Amino acid sequence: MTTSRGELDLARFPEDPRDPLRAWDAADEYLLRHLGGVDAAPVDLSGTVVALGDRWGALVTALADHHPVQITDSFLTQEATRANLTRNGVDAAAVRLLTTQDPPPERVDVLLVRVPKNLALLEDQLHRLAPHLHAGTVVVAAGMVTEIHTSTLRAFERILGPTRTSLAVKKARLVFCSPDPGLTPPPNPWPRSHRLPEDVGAVSGRTVVGHAGVFCADRLDIGTRFFLRNLPHRRGRERVVDLGCGNGVLGLAAALDNGDAEVVFVDESYQALASAEATWRANVEAPAEFVTTDGMSGIPNGSVDLVLNNPPFHTHRATSDATAWRMFNGARAALRRGGELWVVGNRHLGYHAKLRRLFGNCEVAASDPKFVVLRAVKR
């Protein structure tokens, strides 16, 4: 990527030479050109610069000389940022890495926003950042034209202040917002709680907590509903991992079904881990483990008896089975001999072929016209 700092060598994380997707896009380029004064006066970056939702660290790597603060929901983004800083000879200490669950800086002078796919996550983060902005804070958001909607602009106006947009360049657009200290925004509705229906096994009627941005944060999705009705019934002491846990419903169900189970919740989203922990605390007094990582990285090999997995088929807008494949490989490594991986997915995704190739076996535990629950055993 060409920037005012020169050519930057950037990559996604984890790096895959077969991945044709770049670690930046036209929206990143447009935003950086604007900050540098290509289409207007340069933006004063001498104060506290915060980059919210920087996808793979492209923005903070380009702005490292200004010691920016990155706020992200993604473990993968943080790892990509560290790697990209190192790759470009930048001291990692030049950038402060925060999660969406961390307190933001006390004062924000420049707020840069990569518009997320999830409007709720944007609203939640604007609510969290609003008290730290002032009348002179420069707020510039960037996204592809397909990512910026009327609802996006209304969120900025409702929570921060008057908002306008730029012309589109290379299918990217900027959003400019002027914080209004006199504005009283509505209350932040996140996190939200909902009660599970009475027909989903061990977790029937239980309370679930969802933070903004988590998949189906305010309701039970139909895939998980089907999985809950067809989970294995286990007994005895065993270590269970809810892989890609989201709000933690599957791990909670395993614990309530088997009181001797030791449950580990794993996700790459900090919002998801916060949701899973809140859901657990609302229903169970026993301890559990919550791990933010990529797939099963950090879970010792041969240490797990059961993995429950409802894998995503996209990462940062890119539709791909790469995430599911990493999850399946990680699960196999973490399982003890005789340990089982249970997966739910849409029938058309063909997970059975991957599992059979990886484990040497795969059976259908349950199916309906839309979903299939698969069981693979480590031999």
C-alpha positions in Angstrom: 0.0 0.0 0.0 1.4 3.4 -1.0 1.2 6.0 1.8 2.9 9.2 2.9 5.3 7.0 4.8 6.2 5.2 1.6 5.3 1.7 0.4 4.0 -0.5 3.2 4.1 -4.3 3.1 0.8 -5.6 4.7 -0.7 -9.0 5.1 -3.8 -10.5 6.8 -3.5 -12.9 9.7 -2.9 -15.8 9.7 -0.9 -15.4 6.6 -1.8 -17.7 3.7 0.0 -17.4 0.4 -3.1 -18.8 -1.3 -5.2 -16.0 0.0 -5.7 -13.4 -2.8 -7.3 -10.8 -0.6 -5.3 -7.7 0.5 -4.9 -6.4 4.0 -6.3 -3.0 3.0 -8.8 -1.6 0.5 -9.8 1.7 -1.3 -11.5 3.0 1.9 -8.2 2.8 3.8 -6.4 4.6 1.0 -9.1 7.3 0.7 -8.9 8.0 4.5 -5.2 8.2 4.5 -5.1 10.5 1.5 -7.6 12.8 3.3 -5.6 12.9 6.5 -2.5 13.8 4.4 -4.2 16.8 2.8 -4.6 15.4 -0.7 -8.1 16.7 -1.1 -8.2 19.3 1.7 -6.0 20.8 4.4 -4.0 18.1 6.3 -5.6 16.9 9.6 -3.7 17.8 12.7 -2.6 14.5 14.1 -0.5 15.8 17.1 -3.2 14.9 19.6 -4.5 11.5 20.6 -5.4 9.6 17.4 -7.8 6.6 17.8 -8.5 4.1 15.0 -11.7 2.2 15.6 -12.3 -1.0 13.6 -9.0 -0.9 11.7 -9.3 -4.2 9.8 -5.8 -5.6 9.6 -3.7 -2.8 11.0 -3.2 -0.9 7.8 -4.3 2.5 9.3 -2.2 2.4 12.5 0.8 1.0 10.6 0.6 4.0 8.2 0.1 6.4 11.1 2.6 4.9 13.5 4.7 8.1 13.6 1.7 9.7 15.5 1.5 6.9 18.1 -2.2 6.0 17.4 -4.5 3.9 19.5 -6.2 1.0 17.8 -9.6 -0.3 19.1 -10.8 -3.6 17.7 -13.1 -6.5 18.5 -10.8 -8.9 16.7 -7.9 -11.0 18.0 -6.9 -11.6 14.4 -6.7 -7.9 13.8 -4.4 -7.4 16.8 -2.1 -10.2 15.6 -2.1 -8.8 12.1 -1.3 -5.4 13.4 1.7 -6.6 15.4 3.0 -8.6 12.4 2.5 -5.6 10.0 4.3 -3.2 12.3 7.2 -5.6 12.6 7.2 -6.3 8.8 7.5 -2.5 8.2 10.2 -1.9 10.8 8.0 -0.1 13.2 8.4 -0.5 17.0 5.3 -2.2 18.3 5.3 0.2 21.2 4.4 3.0 18.8 0.8 1.8 18.6 -1.4 1.1 21.6 -3.7 -1.8 21.1 -7.1 -1.9 22.9 -10.1 -4.1 22.6 -13.7 -3.0 22.3 -14.1 -4.1 25.9 -11.2 -1.9 27.2 -11.8 1.7 28.5 -10.9 4.1 25.7 -8.4 7.0 26.1 -9.5 9.8 28.4 -9.4 12.3 25.5 -9.7 11.7 21.8 -8.6 14.4 19.4 -8.9 12.5 16.1 -11.3 9.5 15.7 -10.9 7.4 12.6 -13.6 4.8 12.1 -13.6 1.9 9.6 -17.3 1.3 9.3 -18.1 -2.3 10.5 -20.5 -4.7 8.9 -22.6 -4.7 12.1 -24.4 -1.5 12.8 -25.0 -2.5 16.5 -21.2 -2.7 17.1 -20.8 0.8 15.6 -23.5 2.2 17.8 -22.1 0.6 20.9 -18.6 1.8 20.3 -19.8 5.4 19.4 -21.7 5.4 22.7 -18.5 4.3 24.6 -16.3 6.9 22.9 -18.7 9.9 22.9 -17.8 11.0 26.5 -14.2 11.1 25.5 -14.7 13.4 22.5 -14.8 17.2 22.5 -16.0 20.0 20.2 -12.7 20.1 18.4 -12.4 16.3 17.8 -12.0 15.4 14.2 -14.2 12.4 13.3 -13.7 10.7 10.0 -15.2 7.4 9.1 -14.4 5.3 5.9 -16.0 2.5 4.2 -16.9 1.1 0.8 -20.1 2.5 -0.6 -21.9 -0.8 0.1 -21.0 -0.5 3.8 -22.3 3.0 4.4 -26.1 3.3 4.6 -28.6 5.9 5.8 -28.7 4.0 9.1 -24.9 4.5 9.4 -25.1 8.2 9.1 -28.1 8.4 11.5 -26.0 6.5 14.1 -23.3 9.2 13.9 -25.8 12.0 14.1 -27.8 10.5 16.9 -24.8 9.7 19.1 -22.2 12.3 18.2 -23.5 15.2 16.1 -24.0 16.6 12.6 -22.8 14.3 9.8 -22.1 14.5 6.1 -20.5 12.3 3.5 -17.9 12.8 0.7 -18.1 11.9 -2.9 -17.3 8.3 -3.7 -13.8 7.5 -5.0 -13.0 4.0 -6.2 -16.3 2.8 -4.7 -15.2 4.2 -1.2 -16.7 7.0 0.8 -15.8 9.1 3.8 -18.1 10.2 6.6 -17.4 13.5 8.4 -19.0 14.1 11.8 -18.7 17.2 14.1 -19.2 16.2 17.8 -21.8 18.3 19.6 -21.0 18.5 23.3 -24.6 19.7 23.9 -26.2 16.6 22.3 -27.8 14.1 24.7 -27.6 10.7 22.9 -30.1 8.0 23.7 -29.0 5.3 26.2 -26.7 2.6 24.9 -29.0 -0.5 24.5 -26.0 -2.9 24.7 -25.5 -5.5 26.1 -28.9 -7.1 25.8 -30.4 -10.2 27.5 -33.0 -12.6 26.3 -34.5 -15.8 27.5 -34.2 -19.1 25.6 -37.3 -21.0 24.5 -38.5 -24.0 26.5 -37.7 -26.6 23.9 -33.9 -26.5 23.6 -32.7 -29.1 26.1 -30.6 -28.3 29.2 -30.6 -24.5 28.6 -34.4 -24.2 28.1 -35.6 -21.0 29.7 -32.1 -19.8 30.6 -30.9 -16.2 30.3 -28.4 -15.3 27.5 -26.4 -12.1 27.4 -25.3 -10.6 24.1 -22.9 -7.8 23.5 -23.1 -5.7 20.3 -21.6 -7.3 17.2 -22.0 -10.9 18.4 -23.9 -13.2 16.0 -27.6 -13.2 16.9 -26.9 -11.2 20.1 -30.5 -10.7 20.9 -32.1 -14.0 19.8 -31.4 -17.7 19.3 -30.3 -18.5 15.7 -31.9 -21.5 14.0 -28.7 -23.3 13.5 -27.8 -23.2 17.2 -31.4 -24.1 18.1 -31.1 -27.3 16.0 -27.7 -28.1 17.5 -29.0 -27.6 21.1 -31.7 -30.2 20.4 -29.1 -32.7 19.2 -26.1 -32.3 21.5 -24.5 -35.4 22.9 -25.4 -36.4 26.5 -22.2 -37.0 28.4 -21.3 -38.0 31.9 -18.2 -37.8 34.0 -15.2 -35.5 34.3 -14.2 -34.2 30.9 -12.9 -31.1 29.2 -15.3 -29.5 26.8 -14.5 -26.6 24.4 -17.2 -24.3 22.9 -15.2 -23.3 19.8 -16.3 -20.0 18.2 -18.5 -19.7 21.3 -20.4 -16.5 20.5 -22.7 -15.9 23.4 -21.7 -19.2 25.0 -25.0 -21.1 24.7 -23.4 -24.4 23.6 -20.8 -24.5 26.4 -23.5 -23.6 28.9 -25.7 -26.5 27.6 -22.8 -28.9 28.0 -22.2 -27.8 31.6 -25.8 -28.0 32.6 -26.2 -31.4 31.0 -23.0 -32.7 32.7 -22.2 -31.1 36.0 -18.7 -32.6 36.1 -17.6 -31.0 32.8 -14.9 -28.4 32.7 -15.9 -25.9 30.0 -13.6 -23.7 28.0 -15.0 -20.9 25.8 -12.9 -19.9 22.8 -13.5 -17.1 20.3 -11.5 -14.5 18.3 -14.0 -11.8 19.2 -13.6 -9.9 22.4 -17.3 -9.0 22.3 -18.1 -12.7 22.0 -16.0 -13.7 25.0 -17.6 -10.9 27.1 -21.0 -12.3 26.1 -20.1 -15.9 26.9 -18.7 -14.9 30.3 -21.8 -12.8 31.1 -24.1 -15.7 30.0 -22.1 -18.1 32.2 -22.2 -15.9 35.2 -26.0 -15.4 34.8 -26.6 -19.2 35.0 -23.7 -21.0 36.7 -21.6 -20.4 39.8 -18.8 -22.9 38.9 -15.6 -21.6 37.3 -15.0 -21.7 33.5 -12.2 -20.7 31.2 -12.5 -17.9 28.6 -9.8 -17.8 25.9 -9.5 -15.2 23.1 -7.4 -16.7 20.3 -7.4 -17.9 16.7 -9.2 -21.3 16.4 -7.7 -23.6 19.0 -4.3 -21.9 19.3 -3.2 -21.9 22.9 -5.2 -25.0 23.8 -2.7 -27.8 24.6 -2.7 -30.7 22.2 -4.4 -33.9 23.5 -6.1 -32.0 26.3 -9.7 -32.0 25.3 -12.5 -34.6 25.3 -15.2 -32.8 23.4 -15.3 -29.8 21.0 -18.7 -28.2 20.1 -18.5 -26.0 17.0 -20.8 -23.8 14.9 -18.2 -22.4 12.6 -18.6 -19.1 10.7 -18.2 -19.0 6.9 -16.9 -15.5 6.7 -14.1 -13.3 8.1 -14.2 -9.5 7.8 -16.7 -9.7 4.9 -14.8 -12.4 3.0 -16.8 -15.5 2.5 -14.5 -18.5 2.9 -14.2 -21.9 4.6 -10.7 -21.1 5.8 -11.8 -20.3 9.3 -13.8 -23.5 9.6 -10.8 -25.5 8.2 -8.5 -23.9 10.9 -11.0 -24.7 13.6 -11.3 -28.4 12.5 -7.5 -28.8 12.3 -7.1 -27.2 15.7 -9.8 -29.3 17.2 -8.2 -32.5 16.0 -4.9 -31.5 17.5 -6.4 -30.5 20.8 -8.6 -33.7 21.2 -7.4 -36.7 23.1 -7.6 -40.1 21.3 -11.3 -41.0 21.4 -12.3 -37.3 21.7 -15.1 -36.0 19.6 -15.7 -33.0 17.5 -19.4 -32.1 17.0 -20.2 -29.6 14.2 -23.4 -27.9 13.0 -23.6 -26.3 9.6 -25.8 -25.7 6.6 -26.1 -28.8 4.6 -24.7 -27.2 1.4 -21.3 -26.3 3.0 -20.1 -29.9 2.8 -18.3 -30.0 6.1 -18.6 -33.8 6.1 -16.1 -34.1 3.3 -13.5 -32.0 5.2 -14.0 -33.9 8.4 -13.8 -37.3 6.8 -10.5 -36.2 5.1 -9.1 -34.8 8.4 -10.3 -37.4 10.9 -10.8 -40.4 8.7 -14.4 -40.7 9.8 -17.5 -38.6 10.1 -21.1 -39.5 10.8 -24.4 -37.6 10.6 -25.7 -37.3 14.2 -28.9 -35.3 13.1 -30.2 -33.5 10.1 -33.1 -31.6 8.8 -33.7 -30.0 5.4 -31.4 -27.0 6.2 -28.9 -28.2 8.8 -26.7 -31.1 9.6 -25.0 -32.1 12.9 -21.8 -34.0 12.3 -19.6 -36.1 14.7 -16.0 -36.9 14.1 -13.8 -39.0 16.4 -10.0 -38.7 16.8 -8.7 -42.3 16.4 
